[in-house]
Amino acid sequence: MVGFGGCLDQLLDLLTGNQSSRQIISIVGMGGIGKTTLAKNTFENSIIKRQFDVRVWVSVSNDYNLSDIFLEALSHLKELTSTIEMDNERDEYRLGEPLYKGLTGRRYLIVLDDVWSVEVWDKIRFYFPDNGNRSSPHFHY
């Protein structure tokens, strides 16, 4: 990853530091400069894999659907997927409840890829618990 070594190190430091509450980390910039590559390299880093109980990568896009976001996030919580009816007809807010419960008390990293508007985060942030001293960073860009 040419030119992003310092950024990767900064992200790793932020994500592995001792935080007392949920962190939101945004990677912003023009299209094509490597935001997704930087986030993916961070997400796949062995330090990050050991640091978090749950790691979730969700692609959002400009034409997003809240139910799809929740279903994709829930698919990473394997112990919950068998108890949840995984169909797109589910009410998006009822899908958020098991996500919240599945993340409560766990150290988790959520990457929201290809976010075009802060509106998405405003609609779903309540379903990502702040676990106190078990920091819960999120990326969105």
MARRO-188925 format. One line per 8 residues: their letters; for each residue x, y, z of C-alpha. Coordinates in Angstrom, 3 decimals. Layout:
<sites>
a = X,Y,Z; ...
</sites>
This chain:
<sites>
mvgfggcl = 0.000,0.000,0.000; 2.070,2.893,-1.277; 1.685,6.225,0.515; -0.680,5.047,3.264; 1.775,3.438,5.701; 1.529,6.339,8.144; -2.268,6.403,7.891; -2.462,2.666,8.507
dqlldllt = -0.276,3.005,11.599; -2.465,5.853,12.884; -5.625,3.813,12.416; -4.098,0.806,14.150; -3.081,3.023,17.078; -6.573,4.534,17.307; -8.270,1.152,17.149; -6.028,-0.619,19.628
gnqssrqi = -5.721,2.199,22.181; -7.577,2.190,25.464; -10.798,4.063,24.804; -13.504,4.424,27.411; -16.365,4.836,24.953; -17.439,4.191,21.390; -15.277,5.785,18.708; -16.375,6.933,15.283
isivgmgg = -13.544,7.216,12.755; -14.295,8.686,9.350; -12.053,8.241,6.343; -13.015,10.955,3.896; -11.740,12.191,0.553; -12.334,12.264,-3.164; -13.226,9.071,-4.987; -10.331,6.905,-6.097
igkttlak = -7.734,8.016,-3.528; -7.683,4.690,-1.671; -10.115,5.077,1.248; -11.533,1.589,0.842; -8.055,0.105,0.391; -6.861,1.759,3.592; -9.917,0.582,5.518; -9.639,-2.964,4.093
ntfensii = -5.948,-3.220,5.001; -6.769,-2.064,8.514; -9.760,-4.397,8.801; -7.699,-7.417,7.683; -4.673,-6.603,9.860; -3.788,-9.425,12.272; -3.639,-6.996,15.215; -7.208,-5.901,14.496
krqfdvrv = -8.392,-9.497,14.108; -7.085,-10.273,17.606; -8.366,-7.015,19.116; -12.069,-7.357,18.268; -14.622,-10.037,19.137; -16.695,-9.076,16.089; -15.607,-7.421,12.842; -18.264,-6.416,10.331
wvsvsndy = -17.841,-4.926,6.853; -21.026,-3.481,5.343; -21.220,-1.886,1.897; -23.766,0.921,1.990; -23.727,2.870,-1.337; -25.708,5.937,-2.333; -28.916,3.946,-2.861; -28.941,2.157,0.508
nlsdifle = -31.601,0.060,2.214; -31.590,-0.035,6.033; -32.880,-3.615,6.176; -30.010,-4.743,3.931; -27.485,-2.963,6.159; -28.858,-4.688,9.257; -29.078,-8.087,7.552; -25.489,-7.833,6.341
alshlkel = -24.272,-6.843,9.804; -26.305,-9.632,11.436; -24.809,-12.205,9.074; -21.478,-11.665,10.870; -22.998,-12.580,14.228; -23.147,-16.299,13.553; -24.739,-17.251,16.877; -27.713,-14.983,16.058
tstiemdn = -28.303,-15.822,12.408; -29.958,-19.148,13.199; -32.533,-17.457,15.447; -33.370,-14.588,13.105; -35.591,-14.961,10.098; -33.215,-13.623,7.450; -35.556,-12.199,4.858; -35.785,-8.705,3.445
erdeyrlg = -39.412,-8.290,4.474; -38.396,-7.770,8.106; -38.946,-4.321,9.551; -35.591,-2.521,9.616; -35.999,-1.427,13.213; -36.877,-4.931,14.399; -33.679,-6.106,12.707; -31.735,-3.531,14.698
eplykglt = -32.746,-4.989,18.055; -30.970,-8.362,17.689; -27.957,-6.538,16.258; -27.814,-4.336,19.342; -28.171,-7.333,21.665; -25.540,-9.305,19.751; -22.997,-6.491,20.038; -23.695,-5.570,23.657
grrylivl = -20.775,-6.456,25.902; -18.521,-7.297,22.967; -15.635,-5.417,21.456; -16.608,-4.819,17.838; -15.434,-3.035,14.719; -18.002,-1.985,12.131; -16.863,-0.670,8.751; -19.517,1.116,6.728
ddvwsvev = -18.078,1.298,3.221; -19.186,3.723,0.523; -21.303,5.982,2.745; -22.517,9.000,0.783; -24.372,10.805,3.537; -24.237,11.112,7.314; -27.989,10.431,7.201; -27.255,6.685,7.084
wdkirfyf = -25.273,6.819,10.323; -27.936,8.975,11.973; -30.541,6.283,11.232; -28.560,3.261,12.460; -26.215,4.515,15.191; -28.643,3.680,17.988; -28.226,-0.018,17.200; -24.489,0.013,17.879
pdngnrss = -24.070,-0.015,21.666; -21.470,1.989,23.539; -19.935,-0.741,25.667; -18.079,1.579,28.052; -14.513,0.448,28.504; -14.957,-2.168,25.766; -14.421,0.338,22.980; -16.463,-0.028,19.814
phfhy = -14.878,1.871,16.936; -16.693,2.334,13.641; -15.370,3.455,10.282; -17.594,5.208,7.851; -16.696,7.020,4.673
</sites>
